Amino acid sequence: MQKRSLKKPDGRGLWLYSRAPIPEDIEAPSPGATPPARSAHLRWHPLRGEWVTYATHRQARTFLPPPEYNPLAPTTDPRHPTEVPAGAYDVAVFENLFPSFAADPGPPPRSIVETRPAFGSAEVVVFTQDASASLGSLPLERIALILEVWRDRYIELGRRDDVEYVLVFENRGVEVGVTLHHPHGQIYAYPFVPPVPARELERQRAHYDQHGRNLLESLIETELEERRRILYEDEMAVAFMPAFARYAYEVWVAPRRACASFRQMEPAICGGLARALKTTLLKFDRLWGRPFPYVMVVHQAPTDGADHPEAHLHFEFYPAYRMPGRLKYLAGSELGGGVFTSDTVPEEKVAELQAVDVSGELT
């Protein structure tokens, strides 16, 4: 993998990745030379026992530009800024113009609850220069490269003293609030471990301490033995709908054997994950006959300097599209109580995805 580190005129970082050498004459664009606002802060929620992020400057971020908008083309429109250059490279990563976390967020305001500066980082990952593409439509080689890019960012961000957890995610579709159609994901580097992966890690640690092995690895073995909810498998990776799925069409993708984070991801695992991801995403789109909206998150080991033998890198897909009799919106019980009530069972929904043949498109 080739990598070039550049600096935008406004001071933000830009990193270009490719399989081939990247030309030296590529320059980093930005909407202007003024550094972006970095005024986010954290407030402690005393009843939930977790941090809440406040970043009011994000109200001015790009929102649903016209279809003809090209983020690679030079423009003076501040609503739709040029963020990545044209040129011979494959994947671009840049620091968000409207970050929720930053290396220099400034002091937090006074409050009746505890506050902290929102140290960390918020990055955007542009998967391709083709604005009409999607993560699932990309060739396997490009998806494998994106996995390597995520690995590189995980390692680089994880070295920072102000970062304890690196969350890779993609929001796809206006149904989940996406404000830019160009295929991209994001990386948030937090100064704490977020509540959901923290809870998973807590349960994984308890299982590891009691049984001496990884909890998710044990669950994957059981899923493979039963074979009712498997969407894809090879020697290295698996895609499946967990028996405990909270969402209809919820799918997990993971290495078959314990792999704590992207740092431990070997080339063979990378290849298996690429095929598992592409299979899952193609099935989503083919089942519905349209781009399938979802939230994809990657849970893995924290970067807090401690050993985490309990951790197991995995992708979780939360579908977000509603059709009559298919999916439901989150309501009071889910959002307010954290108790999910599903209108379907995994065994029904996985059968629909299993019936979608995408074997001829896995290239």
N, C-alpha and C positions, 0 to 999 in steps of 0.2 A: 504493500500500500504506500502510495506517495502522499505527502502532506506539505502544504505551504501555509505558514502563519502570517497574516497581514493585519494591519491596523487601519481602521476607517478614519476619515478626516475628523469625525466627532469623538475619536478616542476608543471606540468599541473594537473588540477583537473579531476577526474573520478568519476561518480556517477552511482551506480547500483540500479535498481528498480525491484521489484518482488511482486507477491501476497503472496508468502511464505517467511519465514525467509531466509536471505542470509547468506551462510557460512562465518565464520570469517577468514578462511584461504585463501580466494581469494586475490591475490596480483595484483596490477596495473602494466601492462607492458608499456614500451615505447621504441622507437628505440635506445635511449641512455640516458645518464645522463646530456647532455648539454642542457640548456634551449633553446627553439626554438627562431627564429628571431621574433622580435616584432617591426618592423620598419615602420609600416604603418602610413600614415598621410593623412590629409584632405586639399583640396584646394577649395576655393570659386569660383564658376562659376558666374561671375558678370552679365551675360546676362540672365541666367536661374534662378538666385537667389536660388541656391542649392549647397550643398556640393558634391564634387567628392572624392572618396577614392582611394589612391595609395598604393599598397602593392606588390612591385616587387619581394619579396621573394617567392611569391606564384608560380612563374614560375617553382620551383623545386618540386612541390607537386606531389603526386602519380597520375599517368595517365594511365588509361586502363590496369590494370594488367592482366595477363593471366587468363583464366576461372578457372583454378585449384587453383588460389590464395585464401587462407583462412586467413582473417584478425585476426582470433583467434589463428592460429598456430604460434609457435615461429619461428622467422626468423631473419637473419642478413642482409637481403637485404634492404638497405635504401630506395629503390624506392617503396617498398611494405611493410611498417612497420606493426608490430603487435601493435594494439591500444587497443583492448579489450580482457579481459581474458576469458578463458573457465570456466564453472562452473554453479552452480544452481542459475541463475537469468534470468530475462526476457528481460529487456531493459537496454541499457547502454548509457550514455551521457559523452562525454569528450571534453575538450578544444582542438580546432583545432590546429594541428601541424603547419599550415601555416595561421595564423589568419589575417583577414582584420581589426579587432578591438581587443584591449587588454587593460588590466588594467594599464599596464606600457609601452606604445608604444614608449616612447622616444620623444625628441624634433623634430618638423618638420623642413624641410629645408627652407631657405629663398626663397621668390618668389615675383614676381611683384603683385601677388594677395594674399589675406589673406590666411594664413595656420593655421591649428590646429593639435594637436596630435590626432590620431584616438583612443580615449578612447572608451571603451566598451568591448564587448566580442563576440567571434565566437565559437560556440559549434556544435558538431556532435551528432546526435541522432541515435543510431543503434536500429532498430525496433525489431530485432530478431537475434538469432545466426544461423539461417538457411539461408545460402547464396542464396538458390534457391527460397526463398519466396519473397513476395512483400507486401506492406501495405494492398492492397485489398484482398490478399489471406489469411491474418491472421484471426484467430477466433475473433468473436465480443468481447470476454473478453479481448483479447490482444489489440485490437484497443482502447477499453475503458481505459485500463491501459496506453497506449501511450498518450491519452488525459489527463490523470491525471499527467503524467510525464511533458507534456507541461505546465500544470497548475503550477506544482512545480517550474519549471525553470522560468516561467514568474514572479512568486512571488519573487523568490530568486534574479534574475537579476534585477527586478524592484526596489528592495530595495537600489540598488547602486546609489550614487549621480551622477555618470558619465553616467547613462543610462536614456534616455527619451522614448525609444520605443523598444519593444521586438517583433521581426518579426520571426515567425515560418514559415518554408517553406520546400518543397521537390522538387528537380529537378530529374525527372525520365527519363532515356534514354540518349544515346549518342547524340541524335538529339538536346538536349538542353545543351550539354556540360558536362554531368556527367562523372567523371573520375574514379569512383569506382562502380562496379556492385552490391555490397552487399547492401541490402535494408536499406536505411538510409535517414534521413532528416537533416536539419540544423536549428540553431537558431542564429540570429544576434541580438545583443543588441547595439543599436545606441545611440550616445550622442545627437541626434536630431531626430525629427519625419521625416521619409522619405517623399519625395514629393507626391507619389501616395496616401498613407493613409492620409497624411496631407490634400490633396485636398478633399478626401472623408469626412474627419472629418469636414472640413469647410462647406461643403454642408449639412451635417447632423446637425451641430450646427445651421445653419440658419433655417432649417426646425423645429428643436426643439424649438428655440426661438419664431418662428412664430406660431406654432401649439401646442406646449406643449407636443409633443409625438415624438417617434423615427421614423426617415424616413424609415429605412430598415424594421422595423416592419410593417409600413403602406404598403410598397411595397409587402411584403410577403402576407399580408392579401388580397391584390388585385390579386396577382398571384393565391392564393388558391381559390378565388372566380371565376376567369376565367378558371382555371384548364387546360389550353392549354399546359403549359410548365413545369408541375410538373413531377419529376422522383420518388420522395419518400416523404411520409409525415407520421407522427404520431403525438401524442399530444404534443411532445416536440420539434421536429426538422423537417426540410424540405430540400429537394434537388430539385433545379429547374434551368432551363435555363432562365436567365433574358431576358425580352423583349428587352433590350438595349445591349445584348451581343455583344462584339466587335470581338470575335473569333468564328469560327464554333465549335460547341460542348463545348463552355464555360459553365461551371456549377458552381453554388454557393450552398454551404451547410451552414445552419445557424439554431440557435434556433428560434422557432416561435415567442417567446416573447423577448423583449429587454434584452440582457445580454451583458454588456459592455466588458467583457474580460474573460479569463480563470479563474480569481479569483472568479467571480460570478457563475461559472459553477457548478450547483448542480448535484448530482448523476443521477437524472432522465434525466436531459438535456444531461449528458455525454452518457447515454445509447442510447438516440435518435440520437445524433450526430454520434455515432459509427455505427449504422445501416444505417444512411443516407450516410456516407462516404463509407462504404463497398458496398452498393447498387450502388453508382455512379462508383466506381472503377471497380467493376465486369462488369458493363454495358460497360464501356470503353473497357476493354479487350475482352469481348465476341463479341462486335460489329466488332472489327477489326481482331479478331482471332489471336492476338499476344499481347505482352506487350505494352501497349499504352503509348507513351511518353507524359509527361505533366510537367508543372510547377504548383505547388500548393502553395498558400500563405495564411496566416491567418492575417486578419486585425482586430484590436481590439483597446481598449483604450490605450493611451500612459501611461507611468509610470513617468510622470513629476510632480506628486504631486497634480495636479489639479483634480477637479471633471469633469467627462465626461459623463453626462447623455445622450448625443447624440450618443455615441458609441454603436455599435452592433457587437459583435463577429461574424465573418463569414469566411468561406473558399472560395477562388476563384481558379478554375481550368482553366488553359490556355493550351489547347492541342497544341502540337508542332510537330505532324507528318504530312508529306505531302504525299497524294496520288492524282492521277489525278482527278480533279473535286471535291475533298473533302476539302482540306485545302490550304492555301496560305502562302508563306513566307512573313515576314514583309519586307517592302521596304521603299523607301524614305519618302513617306507620313506618314507612321506609326512611323518609327524610327526617322526620321529627323524632322517631323512636329508634331508628336503626334496626327495626325488625321488618324483614322482607316477607311479603306474602305473594307467592307466585301463582299465577293462574294456569300454569302448565307444569309438566314434569320433564326432566331432562331426557328421559328415554323417548318421549314423543318428538321433541324438537330435534334431537340428534339424528333421528331416522330421516328427517327431511334433508338435512345436510349430507348424510351418508349417501343418499340417493343421487346427489348431484355429482356427475362424472366430470372431473377436470384433469384427468390423467394426461390427456393430449396437449395440455397447455403448460405443463411444468418444465419450462425451458428457461 
